[in-house]
Amino acid sequence: GQQVMQIPQYQHVQEGEDFTTYCNSSTTLSNIQWYKQRPGGHPVFLIQLVKSGEVKKQKRLTFQFGEAKKNSSLHITATQTTDVGTYFCAGIKAAGNKLTFGGGTRVLVKP
Amino acid sequence: DSGVTQTPKHLITATGQRVTLRCSPRSGDLSVYWYQQSLDQGLQFLIQYYNGEERAKGNILERFSAQQFPDLHSELNLSSLELGDSALYFCASSAQTGYNSPLHFGNGTRLTVT
């Protein structure tokens, strides 16, 4: 079945530094979504990417969809303590009907 | 506030018991999804309903069942509970049946089986 893998599983970042988390699918995706879950909270939708090679920015967050539509990345610049949480990517394979979540990247920020 | 309401917030029960989790979607959303999140784990898709009909099924155990009612609220029934069923159960809703619209998650029901 479809698998969505995220790396790294944990990311310890010094406040102010940049980091990137990656999402890889075993199958071609029709689109990919990113969610953020704060500790003790519920997942909150961040963004959706649909087109091959698409890049979208939200303030300090940059999301990219790979050319082959099998991978995606989230890059955060100048990390802040408010960025703490788990970031999930979720994809649906082309002609599929199930949104599969990756295992998430848990981000811890060191002040 | 996502607009998705889940009750109860917490549930503690014994092995072998049966519980019902309830979800009210955002106003206007026709699709309801159920996800299971074990401690520090990812989100496991259980099942999706659209306007009262089952649309997609994930790794849902036979001991679990769900339904969506005419008023669009949904219930997830978990029976013959085992210790391993302890988890956070999220309900999410979206406007459409496909995945071109984002999912809006409720606050979850934390189930503890003792």
Contacts between the chains, C-beta under 8 A, distances in Angstrom:
chain1	res1	chain2	res2	distance
A	30	B	99	7.7
A	31	B	99	6.7
A	31	B	100	6.8
A	33	B	99	7.5
A	33	B	102	6.4
A	33	B	103	7.7
A	35	B	103	7.8
A	41	B	107	7.7
A	42	B	2	7.1
A	42	B	90	6.2
A	42	B	105	4.2
A	42	B	106	6.5
A	42	B	107	5.4
A	42	B	108	5.7
A	43	B	43	6.9
A	43	B	90	7.3
A	43	B	92	7.9
A	43	B	103	7.6
A	43	B	105	4.9
A	44	B	2	7.5
A	44	B	105	7.2
A	45	B	102	3.7
A	45	B	103	6.4
A	45	B	104	7.0
A	48	B	100	7.5
A	48	B	102	6.5
A	50	B	100	7.8
A	88	B	42	6.9
A	88	B	43	6.6
A	90	B	43	7.8
A	92	B	99	4.5
A	97	B	55	6.8
A	97	B	56	4.8
A	97	B	98	7.8
A	97	B	99	8.0
A	98	B	45	6.0
A	98	B	48	7.9
A	98	B	56	5.2
A	98	B	58	6.2
A	99	B	33	7.7
A	99	B	45	6.7
A	99	B	99	5.0
A	99	B	103	7.2
A	100	B	45	6.8
A	101	B	35	7.7
A	101	B	42	5.4
A	101	B	43	4.2
A	101	B	44	7.9
A	101	B	45	7.2
A	102	B	42	6.6
A	103	B	41	7.3
A	103	B	42	4.2
A	104	B	42	5.4
A	106	B	40	7.7
